[in-house]
């Protein structure tokens, strides 16, 4: 009888240990899923921020390019020079 009790006790201990490991496995699985979801959100936010910075830089370059082309182009009428001369003569 003592041998049977020992076997039953070990059996119950193993059953409890297996149940404990199953719960732990579920917790780790949930944590992994949560971390993957968080990673995807952060990755999406990073891509959006980088795209926004690229667009902002392109807009800045385009605006600067437009300003240069507008103010540095060959004006046939040179009206901006006349306006500048009027401002200087008034001062």
Backbone as numpy.savetxt, mean C-alpha at the origin, in Angstrom:
# Nx Ny Nz CAx CAy CAz Cx Cy Cz
-5.88 -55.83 35.89 -6.68 -54.63 35.89 -5.84 -53.36 35.89
-4.71 -53.39 36.56 -3.85 -52.21 36.62 -3.32 -51.87 35.24
-3.03 -52.90 34.44 -2.55 -52.66 33.08 -3.62 -52.02 32.22
-4.85 -52.43 32.40 -5.96 -51.85 31.64 -6.17 -50.40 32.03
-6.09 -50.10 33.32 -6.25 -48.72 33.78 -5.14 -47.83 33.21
-3.95 -48.34 33.15 -2.83 -47.58 32.60 -3.06 -47.30 31.12
-3.53 -48.29 30.41 -3.80 -48.12 28.97 -4.92 -47.12 28.76
-5.98 -47.22 29.54 -7.10 -46.29 29.43 -6.64 -44.87 29.78
-5.85 -44.74 30.82 -5.34 -43.43 31.23 -4.49 -42.82 30.11
-3.63 -43.61 29.51 -2.81 -43.11 28.39 -3.69 -42.75 27.20
-4.69 -43.60 26.97 -5.61 -43.36 25.85 -6.33 -42.02 26.06
-6.84 -41.78 27.24 -7.53 -40.53 27.54 -6.59 -39.33 27.44
-5.35 -39.51 27.93 -4.37 -38.42 27.82 -4.09 -38.09 26.35
-3.90 -39.14 25.53 -3.64 -38.92 24.10 -4.83 -38.27 23.42
-6.04 -38.69 23.79 -7.24 -38.09 23.21 -7.32 -36.61 23.56
-7.03 -36.28 24.81 -7.02 -34.87 25.23 -5.94 -34.07 24.51
-4.78 -34.69 24.36 -3.67 -34.01 23.66 -4.02 -33.76 22.20
-4.65 -34.75 21.56 -5.06 -34.59 20.15 -6.09 -33.47 20.02
-7.05 -33.43 20.94 -8.06 -32.37 20.90 -7.40 -31.00 21.09
-6.45 -30.94 22.01 -5.73 -29.69 22.26 -4.96 -29.26 21.01
-4.31 -30.20 20.35 -3.56 -29.88 19.13 -4.49 -29.45 18.00
-5.68 -30.05 17.93 -6.65 -29.64 16.90 -7.09 -28.20 17.12
-7.35 -27.84 18.37 -7.75 -26.46 18.68 -6.60 -25.51 18.36
-5.39 -25.88 18.75 -4.22 -25.04 18.46 -4.03 -24.89 16.95
-4.22 -25.96 16.21 -4.11 -25.92 14.75 -5.15 -24.97 14.16
-6.36 -25.00 14.68 -7.41 -24.11 14.21 -7.05 -22.65 14.49
-6.51 -22.39 15.67 -6.10 -21.03 16.03 -5.01 -20.53 15.09
-4.00 -21.38 14.83 -2.92 -20.99 13.92 -3.46 -20.76 12.51
-4.40 -21.60 12.09 -5.00 -21.43 10.76 -5.74 -20.11 10.65
-6.51 -19.77 11.70 -7.24 -18.50 11.70 -6.27 -17.32 11.70
-5.21 -17.43 12.47 -4.20 -16.37 12.52 -3.53 -16.19 11.16
-3.24 -17.30 10.51 -2.63 -17.24 9.18 -3.56 -16.56 8.19
-4.83 -16.93 8.22 -5.80 -16.32 7.30 -5.90 -14.83 7.56
-5.95 -14.45 8.84 -6.04 -13.04 9.20 -4.80 -12.27 8.73
-3.63 -12.86 8.90 -2.39 -12.21 8.45 -2.36 -12.06 6.93
-2.84 -13.06 6.22 -2.88 -12.98 4.76 -3.84 -11.89 4.31
-4.99 -11.78 4.97 -5.95 -10.73 4.63 -5.36 -9.35 4.90
-4.69 -9.21 6.04 -4.04 -7.93 6.37 -2.96 -7.60 5.36
-2.19 -8.59 4.96 -1.14 -8.39 3.97 -1.72 -7.90 2.65
-2.83 -8.49 2.23 -3.45 -8.08 0.97 -3.97 -6.64 1.05
-4.54 -6.26 2.17 -5.02 -4.88 2.34 -3.85 -3.91 2.30
-2.79 -4.22 3.01 -1.61 -3.35 3.02 -0.97 -3.27 1.64
-0.92 -4.39 0.93 -0.35 -4.42 -0.42 -1.18 -3.55 -1.36
-2.50 -3.65 -1.26 -3.38 -2.84 -2.10 -3.19 -1.36 -1.79
-3.12 -1.01 -0.51 -2.91 0.39 -0.12 -1.57 0.91 -0.64
-0.53 0.09 -0.55 0.78 0.48 -1.04 0.75 0.73 -2.54
0.11 -0.17 -3.29 0.02 0.01 -4.74 -0.75 1.29 -5.08
-1.81 1.58 -4.34 -2.58 2.80 -4.59 -1.75 4.04 -4.30
-0.99 4.02 -3.21 -0.15 5.16 -2.87 0.95 5.38 -3.91
1.57 4.30 -4.35 2.61 4.43 -5.38 2.03 4.95 -6.68
0.86 4.46 -7.06 0.21 4.93 -8.29 -0.15 6.41 -8.15
-0.60 6.81 -6.98 -0.94 8.20 -6.74 0.30 9.09 -6.85
1.41 8.63 -6.30 2.65 9.41 -6.39 3.14 9.51 -7.82
3.01 8.44 -8.58 3.42 8.46 -9.98 2.56 9.45 -10.75
1.24 9.42 -10.50 0.34 10.37 -11.18 0.67 11.80 -10.79
0.93 12.03 -9.51 1.25 13.38 -9.04 2.54 13.87 -9.68
3.53 13.00 -9.76 4.81 13.38 -10.37 4.62 13.66 -11.86
3.83 12.82 -12.54 3.57 13.03 -13.96 2.84 14.34 -14.19
1.90 14.66 -13.31 1.16 15.92 -13.42 2.09 17.09 -13.20
2.97 16.99 -12.21 3.93 18.06 -11.93 4.86 18.27 -13.12
5.36 17.19 -13.67 6.25 17.28 -14.82 5.50 17.87 -16.00
4.27 17.42 -16.22 3.47 17.92 -17.32 3.18 19.40 -17.14
2.83 19.82 -15.93 2.55 21.22 -15.66 3.80 22.07 -15.88
4.93 21.60 -15.38 6.18 22.34 -15.57 6.54 22.39 -17.05
6.33 21.29 -17.75 6.62 21.26 -19.17 5.72 22.22 -19.93
4.44 22.26 -19.57 3.52 23.19 -20.21 3.92 24.63 -19.93
4.33 24.91 -18.70 4.74 26.27 -18.35 5.97 26.67 -19.15
6.93 25.78 -19.24 8.14 26.08 -20.00 7.80 26.30 -21.46
6.98 25.42 -22.02 6.65 25.57 -23.43 5.83 26.83 -23.68
5.01 27.23 -22.71 4.21 28.43 -22.88 5.06 29.69 -22.77
5.90 29.74 -21.76 6.67 30.96 -21.52 7.96 31.03 -22.31
8.42 29.92 -22.84 9.69 29.93 -23.55 9.52 29.74 -25.05
8.31 29.70 -25.51 8.10 29.51 -26.95 8.42 30.81 -27.69
8.56 30.71 -28.98 8.80 31.89 -29.79 7.48 32.61 -29.98
7.33 33.74 -29.33 6.14 34.56 -29.53 6.40 35.49 -30.69
5.59 35.34 -31.70 5.78 36.20 -32.87 5.43 37.65 -32.53
4.40 37.83 -31.68 3.99 39.20 -31.39 4.76 39.80 -30.21
5.46 38.98 -29.44 6.25 39.43 -28.30 5.47 40.36 -27.38
4.17 40.09 -27.24 3.34 40.97 -26.42 3.75 40.93 -24.95
4.28 39.80 -24.49 4.69 39.73 -23.09 5.88 40.64 -22.83
6.74 40.85 -23.86 7.87 41.77 -23.69 7.37 43.20 -23.63
6.35 43.51 -24.43 5.78 44.86 -24.39 5.15 45.13 -23.04
4.44 44.14 -22.49 3.83 44.31 -21.18 4.91 44.52 -20.12
5.99 43.79 -20.23 7.08 43.92 -19.27 7.71 45.31 -19.38
7.89 45.81 -20.60 8.46 47.15 -20.79 7.55 48.22 -20.22
6.23 48.04 -20.37 5.28 49.00 -19.81 5.36 49.02 -18.29
5.49 47.85 -17.70 5.58 47.77 -16.24 6.85 48.46 -15.76
7.95 48.25 -16.46 9.22 48.87 -16.06 9.16 50.39 -16.23
8.52 50.87 -17.31 8.48 52.31 -17.54 7.53 53.00 -16.56
6.51 52.26 -16.08 5.59 52.85 -15.11 6.25 52.99 -13.74
7.19 52.10 -13.43 7.82 52.08 -12.10 8.80 53.14 -11.97
